[in-house]
Amino acid sequence: MGTWDSGNFDDDTAADHLSDLTGRLVDEVAEAMSGDPVELEPDEYWGVAVPCNLELLHLLARQHYVGVRLPDPETIAGWKDRFLAVWDEAIDGLEPEPDFKRQRREVLVRTFDQLAEVARREG
C-alpha cells in the first residue's frame, strides 16, 4: 500500500507506529486492571493514568487513522466495572466535595462509555 495521501498518518510506517503506540496504551490499561486494585484508587498513579490512556485512545480512534488498535467493547465494559468499583470504594476516604465526586464519576463513566462506543463502531 505504501503512501496513500500527504498527511502525517497516511502511510504504512505511520500506521505501524500508531498501532505500536495505541497497543502500548491498551497494554498499560490491561496490566493496571489485572494488578493490585489499590493501584487503581483515585489518588494513585493508575487511578489517574488509566482514564488518560482511555481518553487518548478515544481521541485517536475518532480520527479514523489506519493502525489504531482498540480493545473490544466487552473488555472495556469489564475494565469500567472494575475501575468504578475501586473508585466507589476509595473515593470517600479522600473526602471530596460532593459536586466534585458526582462530576468526576460522570466523567469516568463517559470516558469508558465513549471508548466502548467507538470500539463497537470500528469493530
N, C-alpha and C positions, 0 to 999 in steps of 0.2 A: 504494500500500500504506500509506504514512504511518506510523502508530504501531500496533504490534501487541501491546504489553504495557507494563508500567510500569518495566522495567529500563533501565539506562543504555545498553544496546546494542540496545534493542527498537524502533528506528525507522529510517527511511530515511537520515536525516542521520548517525546513529551508524554505520550500515553503510557509508556513503560514507567517513566518517572512518576507520573501521577498514580499509577497502580501501586508502586512501591510505597509512596507517601501515604496514600489512604489505607493501604494494608497495615502500615505501622500504627496509624491511629486506631484502626479496628483491633489490632493485636494488643495494644496497650489497654483498651477498654476491656477486652476479653480477659486479659490477665488480672486486671483490677477486680473485675466481677467475680473471678474464681478464687480470689485471695481472701485474706482476713477481712471480715466486714468492718472492723474498726477503721481500716484504711479508707473506707468509703464515707465515713462520718463527715458532716458538713464543714468541720474545721480542719480536716485532714487533706493532704495533697490530692489524693484521688477523688475525694468528695467534691473538689473544685475542678480538677483536670478532666474527669470523665465527661461532665456536661460540655466543657470546652471542646473536647475531641468530637463529641456528637454534633455540636453546632458547626464545627469546621467541616465535617463530613457532609452535613446538610447543605451548607453554602456551596461546596464544590459540586455536589450532585445536582444542584439546581442549575448549574451552568451547562449541563449535558455534555461535559467533556468526555471524550473517549478515554478509558482507563480508570475511571473512578470505581473503586471497589467498596461495596456496602455489605453489611451483614444482612441476613434475611429478616423479614419483619417479625417472625416468631422469636428469633434471638433477641431482637431489640425489645420486644414485649417482656421477655424474661429478665433482661437487664433492668428494664423500668421497674418491674415488680421488686426485684432485689434491692435496687438503689433506693427506691422510695421507702421500702420497709426499714432500711438502715437510717435513712434521713428522718423518717417519722419517729423512730425510736430515740434518736440522738438530739434532735433539734431543740427540744425544750430545755435540755441541760445547758444550752448556751444562752438561755433567757432572751430570745429575740423579741422585738416589738411584734405585737400581733399582726399588724399590717405587713411588716416585712415577711413574717413567717408565711402568711397566706400568699402574698405576691411571689415570693421565691418558690414556693411549691408549685404555683401555677406555671412559672417559667420552666421549672424542671419537667413537669408533665408535658408541656408544649414541646420542649426540646426532644424528648423521646418520641412523642407522637409525630412530629413533623419529619423526623428521620425515618420512622416506620412507614409513613405515607409515601415518601419519595422512594423508599426501597420497594414498596408494593408496585408503584408505577414503573420503576425501572426493571423490576424482576420479571 
